[in-house]
Amino acid sequence: MTLIIAEAGVNHNGQEDLAIELINVAKESGADIVKFQTFKSKNCISNIAEQADYQLINTKVKESQLEMVQKLELSYDAHHRLIAHCNSIGIEFLSTAFDHDSLAFLVDDLKLTRLKIPSGEITNAPLVLAHARTQCDLILSTGMASLSDIEKTLGVIAFGLTAPLNSIPSEQAFVDAYFSEEGQKALQAKVTILHCTTEYPAPPNDINLNAMDTIKAAFKLPIGYSDHSKGIVVPIAAVAKGAEIIEKHFTLDKGMEGPDHIASLDPDELKSMVSSIRIVNKCLGNGLKGPRPSEIKNMKIARKSIVARKGIKVGEIFSEDNIMIKRPGNGMSPYGYWDLIGEIAHIDYAEDELIRLDK
């Protein structure tokens, strides 16, 4: 069953009451997890960082990235209330940490056992290492990344999962950890990789869902998909291709101010996506090909048997002139057609009567 992450992100616009509403919507949609973003703006964004093009277009406000993001920050106290609300209604709380202090808060204070490393941090080796050293389950998003980028990041994670805390990090140590048997076992136990296209909204010709197959073949790890496209078609298609995790942004209202609302699902779309994915999960089955329980009753109706083309008397020889293939399928299999030619009829047959081997 695909794990569905409803990505609230910063679509609360820095308001705790809206964050609570987003949690309720995620729960009502049937999602497994609701995810936020945890950060101290000044710890992860410099005052010279510019807005991304999509941020400027979506917010229609020209300001520094720091100024924009500071308005989207939730306090640590608010996080405690959010996770308490998630626990009270039965949905998992998850958040992405963008700095070391926030990561420590999620693990040490909120006691999360699952963490998400976002695409933008995939080259931030110190923060990736800190994630790995928590020994939590890790979801690694790979927007903007090449296979080489992913392999290097997995090396950092393998080192963090397996090396003693007093081990000195280095690029060679990461390589050695990645190629070690212990490192590979740790990655298999702890890491899921998400294919992703980091654009909001992501254009269809840049989605490249077939890259999921490439990533899975390269790293032999569970694969999922973090979606930034418009609508629900792409995540549903990703599930059909084997995504074990789907992450999708959602909002209370696409018309709200903020950088991510326009590329997010509204509550009805989120519910539709979740229900569609659950149907796809059922449709995928176990991969074994054979008659399904619902089909068996139809076999005698849809298949065919050998019947008398016309009346046949005892002692006549079966031939192409007096036998043929027709429905229903509860008589002699058409595979026996050639063996029957030349045999003698031991009973009389009326036209269309099923041929039997009675003697």
Beta strands, then each sheet from edge to edge (+ up, - down):
strand 1: 3-9
strand 2: 33-38
strand 3: 92-97
strand 4: 114-117
strand 5: 137-141
strand 6: 191-196
strand 7: 223-227
strand 8: 245-249
strand 9: 305-308
strand 10: 323-326
sheet 1: 3+ 2+ 1+ 8+ 7+ 6+ 5+ 4+
sheet 2: 9+ 10-
end
